[in-house]
Amino acid sequence: MKRPRRKFLRLAAGAAALPAVLCTAKAQAYPTRPVRIVVAFAAGGAQGILARVIGQWLSERLGQPFVIEHRPGGGGNIGAEAVVRTPPDGYTLLLVGPPNAINATLYEKLNYNFIRDIAPVAAISREPNVMVVNPSVPAKTVTEFIAYAKANPGTINMGSSGNGSGPHLSGELFKMMTGLAMIHVPYRGASPALTDLLGGQVQVMFASMPSAIEYIRAGNLRALAVTTAMRSHALPDIPILGDFVPGYEASSVYGVGAPKNTPPEIVDKLNKDINAGLADPQMKMRLAALGGTPLPGSPADFRKLIAEETDKWGKVVKFSGARAE
């Protein structure tokens, strides 16, 4: 009687361990088909640029295409909700950016809770925004711009990539700390905003570094300052805005997320591969060229960072009175 019982117990133990073995095997095989990285904004902006950089790395490393899919609209909510509603199998990812932290406060009611419904996979980088003006603006420094704006109240249009976006709130923080009256003009993405900035329809923008840096290098836009606490190695000659407005600091944190309940083995695999990219010399050079500082770490580290950014920008939204339109 003992031998059959021992056999039964061994079989039961093996059956209990089978799901873990299958999950591990599935994660080791992942991906077996193309993976989508959803960017919740129009092509041409910082998120799309970073998605292509990290997508190319993952494609080469994992042997499957990581396809960038732009799902603009709703200040980033349409793309984020689309990812929340997809099966948690690792084949749909989200390029996480500042709007995901901002929208938690900006919108009175959302159909999802970002912190609850998106599993953090890995942070990618922290980047400054850059205060840029059309060359027709007669200001070479932030001090000169403040003087010009005060002498011409209500005549300066401030473009942004959308109401409640990182560039918008970076500008709102500047307005609050300087008392300037500028007209906010929101666009559906960075590309159309920069097009109008280049054309002179708007005069100033607190643009993401990746979306604006080539225009700055070409001399099509004039950079007055970067928004982080330290100078950017991508634009080392450009001062920080805090030199002119003491205490000012704003930055954009980007990363990758997945629908909640995505198998932890897949999340950990993606995290490991993304961190490998952040340590790769060529990848570091590509991020540096865009003004980014790599943010290697665990999924838990990224979760903490998202919570901190949500709290920080929530305070700015409340103080400014910004609301989604």
C-alpha positions in Angstrom: 0.0 0.0 0.0 2.9 2.3 0.7 4.4 2.1 -2.8 1.3 3.2 -4.6 0.9 6.0 -2.1 4.4 7.2 -2.7 3.9 7.1 -6.5 0.7 9.1 -6.1 2.5 11.7 -4.0 5.2 12.0 -6.6 2.7 12.4 -9.4 0.8 15.0 -7.4 3.9 17.0 -6.7 4.9 16.8 -10.3 1.5 18.0 -11.4 1.7 20.9 -8.9 5.0 22.0 -10.3 3.9 21.7 -13.9 2.4 25.2 -14.3 5.6 26.8 -13.1 7.6 24.7 -15.5 5.3 25.6 -18.3 5.5 29.3 -17.5 9.3 29.1 -17.4 9.4 27.3 -20.7 7.0 29.8 -22.2 9.1 32.7 -21.0 12.3 31.1 -22.4 10.6 30.7 -25.8 9.2 34.3 -25.8 8.7 35.9 -28.2 7.6 33.5 -30.9 5.9 36.2 -33.0 6.0 40.0 -33.5 5.5 42.2 -30.5 3.7 45.6 -30.6 5.0 48.6 -28.7 2.1 51.1 -28.5 3.0 54.8 -28.6 0.0 56.8 -27.4 1.0 59.9 -29.5 1.5 60.9 -33.1 4.7 60.0 -34.9 7.6 62.4 -34.6 7.5 63.0 -30.8 9.9 61.8 -28.1 8.0 58.6 -27.3 8.0 57.5 -30.9 11.7 58.1 -31.2 12.5 56.2 -28.0 10.2 53.4 -29.0 12.1 52.9 -32.2 15.4 52.9 -30.4 14.4 50.3 -27.8 12.3 48.4 -30.3 15.3 48.0 -32.6 17.4 46.7 -29.8 14.9 44.2 -28.6 14.2 43.0 -32.2 17.9 42.3 -32.7 18.4 40.7 -29.3 15.2 38.6 -29.3 14.9 37.7 -32.9 11.3 38.9 -33.5 10.1 42.3 -34.8 9.1 44.8 -32.2 6.6 46.9 -34.2 5.8 50.5 -33.2 2.1 51.3 -33.3 1.0 54.9 -32.9 -2.4 55.2 -31.1 -2.8 59.0 -30.6 -5.7 60.7 -28.9 -7.1 61.6 -25.5 -3.9 63.0 -24.2 -2.3 59.5 -24.3 -5.3 57.8 -22.8 -6.5 56.0 -25.9 -3.2 54.2 -26.4 -2.8 53.4 -22.7 -6.4 52.1 -22.4 -5.9 50.0 -25.5 -2.9 48.3 -23.9 -4.8 47.8 -20.6 -7.5 46.0 -22.5 -5.2 43.6 -24.4 -4.4 40.0 -23.3 -1.5 40.0 -20.8 0.7 37.8 -22.9 3.7 40.0 -23.5 2.9 40.7 -27.1 1.5 44.2 -26.5 3.6 46.7 -24.6 3.2 50.4 -23.9 5.9 53.1 -24.2 5.3 54.9 -20.8 5.9 58.6 -20.6 5.0 61.7 -18.5 1.4 61.9 -19.6 0.7 58.6 -17.9 1.7 60.1 -14.6 0.0 63.4 -15.3 -3.3 62.1 -16.5 -4.1 60.5 -13.2 -4.8 64.0 -11.8 -5.6 65.9 -15.0 -8.6 63.8 -15.8 -11.5 63.6 -13.4 -12.5 60.2 -14.5 -10.6 57.6 -16.5 -11.7 54.1 -17.5 -8.6 52.6 -16.0 -6.1 53.2 -13.2 -2.6 53.4 -14.6 -0.7 52.3 -11.5 -3.1 49.4 -10.9 -3.6 48.3 -14.5 -0.2 48.6 -16.1 2.7 46.3 -15.0 6.0 48.2 -15.0 8.6 46.4 -17.1 11.6 48.7 -17.2 12.5 52.4 -17.1 14.5 53.6 -20.1 15.7 57.1 -19.6 15.2 60.5 -17.9 15.3 63.4 -20.3 15.2 67.2 -20.0 12.7 69.3 -21.9 14.3 72.3 -23.6 12.9 75.8 -23.8 13.0 76.7 -27.5 11.9 79.8 -29.3 11.3 80.8 -32.9 14.4 82.8 -34.1 12.1 85.8 -34.7 11.8 86.2 -30.9 14.2 88.9 -29.9 15.6 87.0 -26.8 18.9 85.2 -26.6 18.6 84.3 -22.9 15.8 83.3 -20.5 16.2 86.7 -18.7 15.7 88.5 -22.0 12.7 86.3 -22.8 11.0 87.1 -19.4 11.6 90.8 -20.0 10.2 90.6 -23.6 7.1 88.6 -22.4 6.4 91.1 -19.6 6.6 93.9 -22.1 4.2 92.1 -24.4 1.6 90.4 -22.2 -0.8 88.0 -23.8 0.9 88.1 -27.2 3.2 85.1 -26.8 1.8 81.7 -27.9 3.2 78.7 -26.1 2.9 75.5 -28.1 2.8 72.0 -26.6 2.3 68.4 -27.7 -1.1 68.3 -25.9 -3.1 69.6 -23.0 -1.6 68.1 -19.9 1.5 66.8 -21.6 5.0 67.1 -20.1 5.9 70.1 -22.3 2.6 71.8 -21.4 3.1 71.4 -17.6 6.8 72.3 -17.9 5.5 75.6 -19.5 2.8 76.0 -16.8 5.4 75.6 -14.1 7.5 78.3 -15.8 4.5 80.6 -16.0 3.6 80.1 -12.4 7.2 80.8 -11.2 7.6 83.9 -13.3 4.1 85.3 -13.4 4.2 85.5 -17.2 1.0 85.6 -19.2 1.4 83.3 -22.2 -1.4 81.7 -24.3 -1.2 77.9 -24.3 -1.8 76.3 -27.7 -2.1 72.5 -27.5 -1.5 70.3 -30.5 -2.0 66.6 -31.1 1.6 65.6 -30.7 5.0 67.2 -30.8 5.5 67.2 -34.6 2.6 69.5 -35.5 3.5 71.8 -32.5 7.1 72.0 -33.7 5.9 72.7 -37.3 4.0 75.7 -36.1 6.9 76.8 -33.9 9.2 76.7 -36.9 6.6 78.7 -38.9 6.2 81.3 -36.2 2.5 80.6 -35.4 3.7 79.9 -31.8 6.7 81.6 -30.3 7.9 79.3 -27.5 7.8 75.6 -26.5 9.1 73.5 -23.7 9.8 70.7 -26.1 11.1 67.2 -25.4 14.8 66.9 -26.2 14.5 64.1 -28.7 11.8 65.9 -30.8 13.6 69.3 -30.9 17.4 68.6 -30.8 17.9 68.3 -34.5 16.1 71.6 -35.1 18.4 73.2 -32.5 21.5 71.8 -34.0 20.4 73.0 -37.5 19.8 76.5 -36.2 16.1 76.4 -37.0 15.1 76.9 -33.4 16.9 78.8 -30.6 17.4 76.9 -27.3 17.4 79.1 -24.2 17.6 76.5 -21.5 17.1 72.9 -20.5 14.6 72.1 -17.7 16.6 69.7 -15.6 18.8 70.5 -12.6 22.0 69.8 -14.6 23.1 70.6 -18.1 22.5 68.1 -20.8 25.5 66.4 -22.4 23.6 66.6 -25.7 23.6 70.4 -25.5 26.4 71.2 -23.1 26.5 74.9 -24.0 22.8 75.5 -23.1 22.3 76.6 -19.4 19.7 75.2 -17.1 16.5 77.1 -16.6 17.0 77.0 -12.8 20.0 79.5 -13.3 17.4 82.1 -14.2 14.3 80.9 -12.3 15.7 79.5 -9.0 14.1 76.2 -8.0 12.7 75.3 -11.4 13.2 71.7 -12.4 11.3 69.4 -14.8 12.2 66.2 -16.6 10.6 63.4 -18.5 10.8 59.8 -17.5 10.2 57.1 -20.1 9.9 53.3 -19.9 8.0 50.2 -21.0 4.9 48.8 -19.4 2.6 45.8 -20.0 -1.0 44.9 -19.1 -1.3 43.8 -15.5 -1.1 40.0 -15.0 1.5 39.7 -17.7 3.5 36.6 -16.6 6.3 37.8 -14.3 8.7 35.5 -16.2 8.1 37.6 -19.4 8.3 40.9 -17.5 11.6 39.8 -16.0 13.0 38.7 -19.3 12.1 42.0 -21.0 13.5 43.9 -18.0 16.8 42.0 -18.3 17.0 42.6 -22.1 16.2 46.3 -21.8 18.7 46.8 -19.0 21.3 45.1 -21.2 20.5 47.7 -23.9 20.9 50.5 -21.4 24.4 49.1 -20.6 25.4 48.7 -24.2 27.9 51.4 -25.3 26.2 52.1 -28.7 22.7 52.2 -27.1 24.1 54.6 -24.4 25.5 56.8 -27.2 22.1 56.9 -29.0 20.3 57.9 -25.8 22.9 60.5 -25.0 22.5 62.0 -28.5 18.8 62.5 -27.6 19.7 64.0 -24.3 18.7 61.0 -22.2 20.2 59.6 -19.1 19.7 55.8 -18.9 17.7 54.5 -15.9 18.5 50.8 -15.4 16.7 49.0 -12.6 14.1 46.4 -11.7 10.3 46.5 -12.4 9.9 47.4 -8.7 12.2 50.4 -9.2 10.2 51.6 -12.2 6.9 51.1 -10.2 8.3 53.4 -7.5 9.4 56.0 -10.0 6.0 56.0 -11.7 4.4 56.6 -8.2 6.8 59.5 -7.5 6.2 61.1 -10.9 2.4 60.8 -10.5 2.6 62.5 -7.1 4.9 65.3 -8.3 2.9 66.2 -11.5 -0.4 65.8 -9.6 0.7 68.7 -7.4 1.6 70.8 -10.5 -1.8 70.1 -12.2 -3.7 71.1 -9.1 -1.7 74.2 -8.5 -2.0 75.3 -12.2 -5.7 74.4 -12.4 -5.0 72.6 -15.7 -7.9 70.4 -16.8 -8.4 68.0 -19.7 -10.5 69.5 -22.5 
